[in-house]
């Protein structure tokens, strides 16, 4: 995992909002990734961050994908994933 990547999982939503805000101070581009049920939490974290806390302009790129995996019972499952890329925009004074 790179320094600018945040993988969304089972932690509380606000932990991820805090992580995004921290990375936005240090990085120009941040990548938020999630799979399966965590996709909703990833979207919520980005929306809360950009709408309520981070007042500087950003651009967002969203990529979705799905992968077929074989679970422990040898059953094929399709798992969706999302990658959200936040880019800070320079402010002109």
ZISULNOR-V230797 format. One line per field, one symbol per residue. burial: + if it has 9 or more other ideal C-beta (glycine too) atoms within 8 Angstrom, else -. A space follows every 10 residues. Layout:
burial: ???
This chain:
burial: ----++-+-- --+--++-++ +-++----++ +++++--++- ++++++-+++ ---+---+-+ ---------- --------++ ++++++++-- ---
